[in-house]
Structures are given as structure tokens and as C-alpha cells.
């Protein structure tokens, strides 16, 4: 199911959804040392709070709302991101599952300065044996009105001793518009970038703990510290 977490590979988030499959409504609160999405910091390396409320039914339909603090300087004065999403998840057979949905990202208070910050994205994923997932996301008007975008994400989770888990992830983001060079930087790959990372997670006394490391090939001189390699933490708690 959709959830734009601090780092999409954090197994704590996906494990939470798995445990809530029978619940009608659930809520999750998270404290992160840095809000990182696809390898890029959205809080300039600072901690923030995140939260979500989700509705599910036994037929596989779901909907929810997710929010996080932001770095106002990075997001045109917006200090909060609020996302809305809905979709359908189910099983293909004993080995494969799928998830299809739509998410709309909003940045209340953003000074758009001629470019709309809010945007929508359709997504779909296939999961193999509950630990390997391939996901694709498409937007016809990506953040900042820079045109069509496609994001491909692949992750794999390995169960470790003492109930720890290790998740490895790689993603590639590509834009299909002449504005892309201005978005990623003139000396970058012009219209795309890749990110990779790993996280270790464990549940302790009802809290999901995760430690992650990530990096990108974005032009660091153009994007500054937000695209640097980084290590960050999350602590989350879910309620039904």
C-alpha cells in the first residue's frame, strides 16, 4: 500500500501495513532524524514528525492521509507536506501480490512563484514472497510543473537473527521535459537520477526502529547538502 515514508525501503513501514491487514482504521506516528525520500532530504538534515491515518477493508481497498514537516527554504515556504492516497491491494497467487493506487501530494503555504507545487501520481507494484517488491510511479505533471515523470523502485528484504531485518533498495527517477535539466542541475544527467540505500529495522516494545543509509548520483554542487550521502533514524508506533 502507498505510504511516502522517510525512506521507502524502511521495512518498519511495510511491516506495519502487513500487521494491520484486518484493521478497518489505523494510525501511525513517526519521529525521524531526517525526512529522506528517494535519497533526497526534505528537511535539510533536520528531524521532524510524521503521521498517517489509514482505512482498509477485507476486499483489499484502502485510503489514507499522510503528513510530514518540511524545510521551508527547500519547499518555497511550505512547512508541511500532506499526501492523500487510495488504492487496491491483493494477491495474484501464493507467491505474488500487487498494489495499484493514486496519490496526491500537497504543500500548503508554498509560494509557487509561477510553478505549481502540488501534483498527483499513479502507482503500481508487484511483490514476490512478501520480501521483494518492484514499484513504478507515473506523474503527468511532476513537482514544480517540470513535466511527466517515471520513478522505478526495487527493494529486497532479508530476515536476520534476533528479529532484525535488512532491506536493500535502488530507485531511478526520470523526467520527460526540457525543464528537467534545470531541476536536476546543468551538469547532472539532465533528465534523471538514481538513488540506492540500505536499512536495518527491528520492532521493540511496540515501536518500529530503523537505521538507514542512502546516497544519490545527483549533481551535489547544484543540489547542495540535500542529495549527499546520509545516515538517519526513525522511530514509529502504530495504533488500531
One Martini backbone bead per residue (centre of mass of N, CA, C, O) as a GRO file, in nm:
protein
  240
    1UNK     BB    1   0.101   0.032   0.011
    2UNK     BB    2   0.077   0.353   0.049
    3UNK     BB    3   0.381   0.533   0.165
    4UNK     BB    4   0.556   0.831   0.242
    5UNK     BB    5   0.840   0.787   0.364
    6UNK     BB    6   1.155   0.864   0.459
    7UNK     BB    7   1.211   0.561   0.341
    8UNK     BB    8   1.101   0.320   0.131
    9UNK     BB    9   1.284   0.079   0.275
   10UNK     BB   10   1.145   0.075   0.541
   11UNK     BB   11   1.031  -0.205   0.697
   12UNK     BB   12   0.846  -0.091   0.914
   13UNK     BB   13   0.617   0.003   0.732
   14UNK     BB   14   0.540  -0.264   0.587
   15UNK     BB   15   0.489  -0.422   0.846
   16UNK     BB   16   0.253  -0.257   0.946
   17UNK     BB   17   0.056  -0.325   0.716
   18UNK     BB   18   0.052  -0.632   0.756
   19UNK     BB   19  -0.069  -0.618   1.053
   20UNK     BB   20  -0.336  -0.434   0.939
   21UNK     BB   21  -0.521  -0.604   0.741
   22UNK     BB   22  -0.784  -0.628   0.957
   23UNK     BB   23  -0.814  -0.330   0.971
   24UNK     BB   24  -1.003  -0.038   0.934
   25UNK     BB   25  -0.831   0.148   1.138
   26UNK     BB   26  -0.526   0.349   1.134
   27UNK     BB   27  -0.228   0.470   1.313
   28UNK     BB   28   0.078   0.673   1.258
   29UNK     BB   29   0.381   0.753   1.434
   30UNK     BB   30   0.678   0.963   1.352
   31UNK     BB   31   1.031   0.982   1.416
   32UNK     BB   32   1.278   1.177   1.244
   33UNK     BB   33   1.607   1.281   1.162
   34UNK     BB   34   1.516   1.254   0.846
   35UNK     BB   35   1.355   1.349   0.548
   36UNK     BB   36   1.369   1.083   0.314
   37UNK     BB   37   1.340   1.079  -0.056
   38UNK     BB   38   1.506   0.922  -0.281
   39UNK     BB   39   1.782   1.045  -0.126
   40UNK     BB   40   1.629   1.315  -0.030
   41UNK     BB   41   1.617   1.592   0.158
   42UNK     BB   42   1.326   1.770   0.322
   43UNK     BB   43   1.493   1.897   0.607
   44UNK     BB   44   1.800   1.961   0.605
   45UNK     BB   45   1.871   1.727   0.833
   46UNK     BB   46   1.617   1.739   1.004
   47UNK     BB   47   1.387   1.682   1.224
   48UNK     BB   48   1.059   1.504   1.234
   49UNK     BB   49   0.715   1.470   1.197
   50UNK     BB   50   0.490   1.187   1.142
   51UNK     BB   51   0.166   1.092   0.983
   52UNK     BB   52  -0.119   0.853   0.987
   53UNK     BB   53  -0.435   0.762   0.820
   54UNK     BB   54  -0.609   0.441   0.782
   55UNK     BB   55  -0.811   0.261   0.544
   56UNK     BB   56  -0.972  -0.067   0.547
   57UNK     BB   57  -1.052  -0.374   0.371
   58UNK     BB   58  -1.107  -0.710   0.292
   59UNK     BB   59  -1.105  -0.651  -0.031
   60UNK     BB   60  -0.837  -0.422  -0.060
   61UNK     BB   61  -0.918  -0.149   0.016
   62UNK     BB   62  -0.780   0.196   0.033
   63UNK     BB   63  -0.713   0.485   0.257
   64UNK     BB   64  -0.532   0.811   0.303
   65UNK     BB   65  -0.322   1.009   0.530
   66UNK     BB   66  -0.016   1.211   0.504
   67UNK     BB   67   0.244   1.363   0.720
   68UNK     BB   68   0.499   1.636   0.711
   69UNK     BB   69   0.771   1.792   0.764
   70UNK     BB   70   0.960   2.084   0.647
   71UNK     BB   71   1.171   2.275   0.453
   72UNK     BB   72   1.098   2.592   0.365
   73UNK     BB   73   1.337   2.659   0.169
   74UNK     BB   74   1.284   2.410  -0.022
   75UNK     BB   75   0.936   2.467  -0.022
   76UNK     BB   76   0.838   2.761  -0.063
   77UNK     BB   77   0.749   2.791   0.265
   78UNK     BB   78   0.679   2.511   0.322
   79UNK     BB   79   0.618   2.308   0.634
   80UNK     BB   80   0.412   2.106   0.485
   81UNK     BB   81   0.310   1.769   0.410
   82UNK     BB   82   0.018   1.644   0.223
   83UNK     BB   83  -0.118   1.318   0.169
   84UNK     BB   84  -0.321   1.141  -0.073
   85UNK     BB   85  -0.476   0.803  -0.079
   86UNK     BB   86  -0.560   0.526  -0.311
   87UNK     BB   87  -0.654   0.164  -0.329
   88UNK     BB   88  -0.544  -0.174  -0.441
   89UNK     BB   89  -0.497  -0.494  -0.275
   90UNK     BB   90  -0.342  -0.819  -0.362
   91UNK     BB   91  -0.358  -1.151  -0.495
   92UNK     BB   92  -0.240  -1.374  -0.737
   93UNK     BB   93  -0.085  -1.571  -0.544
   94UNK     BB   94   0.123  -1.722  -0.317
   95UNK     BB   95   0.373  -1.527  -0.429
   96UNK     BB   96   0.186  -1.288  -0.544
   97UNK     BB   97   0.151  -0.934  -0.529
   98UNK     BB   98  -0.055  -0.625  -0.530
   99UNK     BB   99  -0.054  -0.257  -0.618
  100UNK     BB  100  -0.305   0.003  -0.668
  101UNK     BB  101  -0.280   0.371  -0.726
  102UNK     BB  102  -0.332   0.706  -0.574
  103UNK     BB  103  -0.149   1.020  -0.541
  104UNK     BB  104  -0.154   1.336  -0.347
  105UNK     BB  105   0.056   1.617  -0.333
  106UNK     BB  106   0.096   1.861  -0.067
  107UNK     BB  107   0.189   2.235  -0.006
  108UNK     BB  108   0.114   2.423   0.225
  109UNK     BB  109   0.219   2.762   0.169
  110UNK     BB  110   0.330   2.776  -0.103
  111UNK     BB  111   0.545   2.963  -0.316
  112UNK     BB  112   0.516   2.907  -0.650
  113UNK     BB  113   0.623   3.115  -0.861
  114UNK     BB  114   0.461   2.982  -1.130
  115UNK     BB  115   0.474   2.693  -0.976
  116UNK     BB  116   0.331   2.400  -0.910
  117UNK     BB  117   0.357   2.177  -0.641
  118UNK     BB  118   0.128   2.011  -0.677
  119UNK     BB  119   0.071   1.645  -0.720
  120UNK     BB  120   0.023   1.351  -0.913
  121UNK     BB  121   0.010   0.976  -0.871
  122UNK     BB  122   0.061   0.673  -1.015
  123UNK     BB  123   0.057   0.323  -0.895
  124UNK     BB  124   0.263   0.014  -0.900
  125UNK     BB  125   0.291  -0.329  -0.765
  126UNK     BB  126   0.517  -0.613  -0.705
  127UNK     BB  127   0.519  -0.906  -0.495
  128UNK     BB  128   0.765  -1.144  -0.370
  129UNK     BB  129   0.731  -1.323  -0.096
  130UNK     BB  130   0.721  -1.041   0.087
  131UNK     BB  131   1.048  -0.928  -0.006
  132UNK     BB  132   0.989  -0.839  -0.317
  133UNK     BB  133   0.986  -0.514  -0.487
  134UNK     BB  134   0.812  -0.360  -0.762
  135UNK     BB  135   0.794  -0.008  -0.860
  136UNK     BB  136   0.565   0.232  -1.018
  137UNK     BB  137   0.567   0.588  -1.107
  138UNK     BB  138   0.323   0.836  -1.235
  139UNK     BB  139   0.350   1.169  -1.383
  140UNK     BB  140   0.210   1.454  -1.569
  141UNK     BB  141   0.309   1.670  -1.314
  142UNK     BB  142   0.555   1.740  -1.157
  143UNK     BB  143   0.718   1.897  -0.941
  144UNK     BB  144   0.709   2.223  -1.066
  145UNK     BB  145   0.625   2.168  -1.362
  146UNK     BB  146   0.838   1.936  -1.522
  147UNK     BB  147   0.656   1.705  -1.601
  148UNK     BB  148   0.698   1.401  -1.677
  149UNK     BB  149   0.713   1.098  -1.468
  150UNK     BB  150   0.944   0.828  -1.359
  151UNK     BB  151   0.940   0.574  -1.101
  152UNK     BB  152   1.177   0.324  -0.995
  153UNK     BB  153   1.138   0.052  -0.753
  154UNK     BB  154   1.369  -0.163  -0.566
  155UNK     BB  155   1.322  -0.427  -0.316
  156UNK     BB  156   1.495  -0.614  -0.043
  157UNK     BB  157   1.434  -0.858   0.215
  158UNK     BB  158   1.619  -0.964   0.511
  159UNK     BB  159   1.632  -1.198   0.745
  160UNK     BB  160   1.741  -1.179   1.077
  161UNK     BB  161   1.856  -1.216   1.360
  162UNK     BB  162   1.660  -1.112   1.624
  163UNK     BB  163   1.439  -0.968   1.431
  164UNK     BB  164   1.589  -0.862   1.205
  165UNK     BB  165   1.622  -0.635   0.916
  166UNK     BB  166   1.717  -0.618   0.564
  167UNK     BB  167   1.712  -0.341   0.329
  168UNK     BB  168   1.724  -0.310  -0.024
  169UNK     BB  169   1.767  -0.016  -0.248
  170UNK     BB  170   1.646   0.108  -0.572
  171UNK     BB  171   1.634   0.408  -0.784
  172UNK     BB  172   1.456   0.580  -1.066
  173UNK     BB  173   1.446   0.915  -1.200
  174UNK     BB  174   1.234   1.048  -1.469
  175UNK     BB  175   1.222   1.307  -1.705
  176UNK     BB  176   0.992   1.462  -1.980
  177UNK     BB  177   1.158   1.755  -2.005
  178UNK     BB  178   1.326   2.057  -2.049
  179UNK     BB  179   1.322   2.125  -1.729
  180UNK     BB  180   1.508   1.904  -1.602
  181UNK     BB  181   1.787   2.042  -1.594
  182UNK     BB  182   1.699   2.257  -1.382
  183UNK     BB  183   1.634   2.045  -1.159
  184UNK     BB  184   1.918   1.866  -1.154
  185UNK     BB  185   2.124   2.006  -1.336
  186UNK     BB  186   2.358   2.089  -1.583
  187UNK     BB  187   2.575   1.845  -1.476
  188UNK     BB  188   2.394   1.628  -1.501
  189UNK     BB  189   2.167   1.386  -1.645
  190UNK     BB  190   1.927   1.611  -1.696
  191UNK     BB  191   1.663   1.371  -1.654
  192UNK     BB  192   1.815   1.207  -1.408
  193UNK     BB  193   1.818   0.969  -1.122
  194UNK     BB  194   1.985   0.791  -0.855
  195UNK     BB  195   1.921   0.552  -0.587
  196UNK     BB  196   2.061   0.418  -0.274
  197UNK     BB  197   2.014   0.158  -0.010
  198UNK     BB  198   1.991   0.091   0.355
  199UNK     BB  199   1.822  -0.111   0.615
  200UNK     BB  200   1.761  -0.145   0.970
  201UNK     BB  201   1.519  -0.348   1.154
  202UNK     BB  202   1.307  -0.318   1.461
  203UNK     BB  203   1.097  -0.447   1.713
  204UNK     BB  204   1.018  -0.256   2.024
  205UNK     BB  205   0.770  -0.237   2.235
  206UNK     BB  206   0.587  -0.136   1.969
  207UNK     BB  207   0.839  -0.030   1.815
  208UNK     BB  208   0.974   0.106   1.515
  209UNK     BB  209   1.307   0.053   1.410
  210UNK     BB  210   1.546   0.259   1.211
  211UNK     BB  211   1.842   0.226   0.997
  212UNK     BB  212   1.982   0.447   0.745
  213UNK     BB  213   2.131   0.447   0.408
  214UNK     BB  214   2.222   0.701   0.153
  215UNK     BB  215   2.237   0.775  -0.211
  216UNK     BB  216   2.341   0.978  -0.498
  217UNK     BB  217   2.388   1.117  -0.850
  218UNK     BB  218   2.360   1.399  -0.790
  219UNK     BB  219   2.437   1.723  -0.824
  220UNK     BB  220   2.589   1.858  -0.553
  221UNK     BB  221   2.646   2.155  -0.639
  222UNK     BB  222   2.337   2.213  -0.701
  223UNK     BB  223   2.181   2.073  -0.439
  224UNK     BB  224   2.363   2.008  -0.218
  225UNK     BB  225   2.307   1.847   0.088
  226UNK     BB  226   2.033   1.691   0.010
  227UNK     BB  227   2.214   1.464  -0.181
  228UNK     BB  228   2.373   1.338   0.023
  229UNK     BB  229   2.511   1.129   0.208
  230UNK     BB  230   2.325   0.931   0.463
  231UNK     BB  231   2.218   0.905   0.807
  232UNK     BB  232   1.916   0.758   0.959
  233UNK     BB  233   1.622   0.778   1.172
  234UNK     BB  234   1.347   0.574   1.318
  235UNK     BB  235   1.029   0.616   1.505
  236UNK     BB  236   0.742   0.398   1.548
  237UNK     BB  237   0.372   0.401   1.597
  238UNK     BB  238   0.087   0.188   1.614
  239UNK     BB  239  -0.279   0.215   1.568
  240UNK     BB  240  -0.625   0.065   1.598
   0.00000   0.00000   0.00000
